[in-house]
Amino acid sequence: MDILKLLEGIRFPLLDKLMQAITFLGEETVFMAVAIILFWCVDKWKGYYILSVGFVGTVLNQWLKLIFRVPRPWIKDPSFTVVESAKSGATGYSFPSGHTQNAVGTFCGIARTTKRNWLRWTLILLALLVAFSRMYLGVHFPSDVGAALGMAVLLVFALEPILRRAKESPKFMYGFLGCMILLALAYLAFLLLWKFPAEVRVMDPVTQISNYDEGLKNAWTLLGCLLGLVVSYTADRKTGFSEKAPLPGQICKAVLGVAILIGIRVLLKKLFGLISEDYIWNALRYFCMVVFAGAVWPLSFPFWARVGAKKT
């Protein structure tokens, strides 16, 4: 707590707002947006890579949270104050830090694949700032941040050569996707079969969901995403879509595609909510979203490649 107490003493409103803005870069929304833009507009294999780092990292992160069940700093020490605006995004257990995991996996993953030194170091700096912001805001211990940072860096370096090989071998890619699905299934089985203490099922007053239910929801979501990724990769093998397009086409492709994807997410949430509150429907919702992003929307790419193209 000593480091957190030290950071607590240097807080002031303007820096609080700046750290809150920086910490947003570790949100799941930012990770998904960056991965999709890479997949659609830059290099689809970089998109596969960032998605893989994110999916594997999320499973491991969620698993560790439920194994160690470390309370948040202000719960462990009631005398410690947290920046109130950060509390709503800091639910569940503390160890390890999910925001740090997302930010380091995403930004350092891109840094690993770029040849531009200025971009590489800018991305690394952003990742480290997100990690620091979690401690400054008082929502994570240094051990939470350090473990998440180390795990994300390990995945960045471990998965890059795997995805490089998968690019050359469809069988290897299917094998890799199969391993990720098995990991997600193992996490789901852990949640369904393990005898957790009663505290894990206590409802959080902020989110109105227990740590157990949050983990179960994430397990089904990840499984749906990974199954959707298998369908998307299979479709990509048949169509071999190109990410290239003139700048106007890229902008239209990205903005309209993301808008439709958000619409699908909202619509399916309401539709499936009318059917059942079971989290298995969350798997189906994210399966549909990933299939749209990886298999359906790329069918429009030849059109966007002509938007803004110079006439010859």
N, C-alpha and C positions, 0 to 999 in steps of 0.2 A: 504493500500500500504506500510505501514511502515515495515512490516515483509519482504515483497518482496524486498524492497530497501536494507534492511539489508543483505539479502541473495545475492543480486546483488553485494554487496561490497566485498564478500568473494570468488567470483568466480575466478578460474584460469583454464587453459586449461586441465590439467590432470583430475581435479575433474569434469569438464564439460563432458568429455568423459565417466567418470565412471557413472555419473548421467544419461547420455543418454543411457548407457547400461542397467542400472537398470530400467529406465522408460519403456524400451522395454518389460519388464515382464508384463506390464499392457495392452499390445496389444491384440486385439481380436484373433489373430493367436495363441498366447500362451495359451489363455483360451481354445480354441477349441482343441489344441493339448493335453493339460493336461486332458481335459474331455474325449477325445477319448481313450487315453492310459489307463485311469482308467476304462473305459467301456469295453475295449477289453482285458486288461491284468491283472487288479488288482481286482476290484469288480464292477460289472455293476451297482449296486445300488448306489455306490458312484458316478459313472458316471451320473446316472439319477439326483442325488442330485445336483452335481456341475452344470450340464446343466440347471436345474430348477432355481437355484440361479442366473445364468448368464442371462437366458432369461427374467425372471421377472425383474431383476435389469436393464437390457438394456431398456425394455419398459418404466419403471418408469423414468430412467435417460433421455431418449430422450424426454419424455413428459415434464419433468421439464425444459429442455433446451429451448423448444419452448414456454413455458408459461412465464418464467422469462426473456429470451433473454438478458443475461448479456454479454457484450462484453469482449474480452480477455484483460489482463492487459496492453499490449503495445498499444492497441487501446484506452482504457480508459485514459491512461496517456502516451502521445507520447514521453515524456522525459525518460520513462522507457525502458531499453534494455532487450532483450530476447536472450537466447542462440539460435543462428540462426539454428543450426542443429535440434532443437526441433520444429521449426515452422511448418514444413511440416506435422507433426503428431498432430498438434494442430489447426485444422480447426473448423469452426462453433462457436457456443456460448460456453461460459466458464463454466456456472453453470448448473449442478454439473460436477465433473471430471469423465469422462468415464474410463480413465486409472486406477484411484483409485478404482472405482466401480468394474472393472474387477479383479484387483489384490487382493483386500480385499475379494471379493466374492469367488474367486478361492482358494487362499492360506489359508484363514481363514476357508473356508468350509472344506478343507482337514484336517486342524488342528483340527477342531471340531470332526472329525471322527477317528483320530488316537490316539493310546494309548501310543505312544512313545513321551516322554516329549521333547527330543532333537529335534525331527522333528517338533513337535507342535510349539515350540518357534522359530525355524529357519524360519518356514513358516510365522509366525506372524511378525517376524522382516523384512522379505522380503516385505510383504504387506505394512508395515509402511515406508520402504525405498522408495517404489514406490510412495507412497503418498507424502513423503518429496521431491522426485525428481521433481514432477510436479511444486512445488513452487520454488525450486532451479533454475530450467530451466526458470522460469518466465512465464509459460504458464497457470498458474491457481492461483487464489486468495486462501487464507486459507479457506474462506467460501466455495469455490467450493470443496476443498479437504475434509473438515470436514463434509459437507452434504453427499457426496458420501460415505465416510467411515462409517458414522452412518447408512446410508440406507443399505449398504452391510452387516454390522454386524447384523442389525435387520433381514434381510432376511436369513442370515446364521443360526441364532437361531430359527427363525419362521418356516423355511421350513424343517429343519432336522427331527422333530417329525412327520411332515406330510408325508415325504417320508418313514419314518420308518413304519408308519401305512399302507401306500400304498403298501409296500413290502408284507404285509400280506393279502391285500384285493384288487384284481383286479378292483372291482367296484369303490373303493375309488380312485385308481390310474386313472381310466378313468374320474372320476369326477374332479380330480385335473388337469388333462390335459385339460379337457373341460374349466375349469376356466381360465387357462393360455391362451387358444385360445380366449376366450371372452375378456380378457384383451388386447390381441393383436388387436382384431377386434375393440374394443373401441378406441384404439390409432389410428388405421387406419381411423375410422369414424371421429375422432377429426380433423385429418389432412385434410380430404376431405370436411368437412362441416364448420369448423371454419373459420371466416373471419380474416385472419392475416394481419398485416400492410405490406406495400409494401417492407420494408426493409428485410423481411424474404425471399422474392423471388429474392433478388439481388444476382447475381452470385459471388462466391468467386474467386478471381483472382488466387489463388494457385490450388484449386481442380477443378475449372471450373464447380462447382455445387452450387446451392443455399442451404441455411439452410433448406428451405421447401422441396426441392427435396431430400436432404440427409435424412431427417426424413421420407419421403414417401418411399424411397428406403429401409430404415431400417425396416419400418413397414411391407412391403411385405416380406422382408427377414425373419423376425421373424415369420410371419404367416406360411411361407413355412416350416421353421424348426420345428415348433410345430406340424403341420399336419404330417410331416415326422416322428416325434417322436411317434405319435399315431400309425402309421403303424408299426414302429420298435418295439414298446412295444407289439403290437398284435402278431407280428411274434415271438418275444421272448417268449411269453406265450405258443406258439405252439411248438417251438423247444427247449426252455430251455437251450440255449447254455452255456457252461462252459468257464470261463475265464482262467482256469488253463492250463499250458503247461510248459515243460522244458524251461530253459532260451534260448537256441538256437531257439526253436519254438516261444517263445514270441518276440524275436528280429525280426525274419523273418516276423511274423504276423504283428507287429507294423510298421516296415519300409515299407514293400510291400503294406500294407493296406493304409498307409498315402500317399504313392506315387501314388497309383491308385486314391485315393480320390482327390488329387491335380489335377491329370490329368482330372478327371471328371469335376472339377470346371472350369478349363481353357477351355476344349472342349465345355462344355455347354454354357459358356459365349460367345464364338465366334459364336456358332451355333444359339443361341437365339438372339444374336446381329444382325444377318443377317435377322431375321424375324421381330423384332420390338425392339424399345428402351423403350417400356412400362415396368415399374417396376414390373408388375405382372409376367413377365418372370423370374425375380429374385427370386420370391417366388417358381416357379417351379424348378429352378436350385437348390436352397437350399433344397427343398423337396426331390429331387433325391439324393442329397449328403447325407442327413440324413438317407434316406431309405437304401442306400448302406451301410453306416456305421453301422446301427442298425439292418438291416434285411438280407442283401445279404452277406456281408463279414463274419459275424459270421457262415455262413454255411460251411466255410472252416476251422473252428476251430478244428474239430476232426482230420483233417490232421496235423495241426500245433502241436497238442498235442502229436503226435507221433514223431515229429522231435526232435532229441536229446535225446529221452527217452532211458533209460537203458534197454537192452534186458535181459529177464529172461529165 
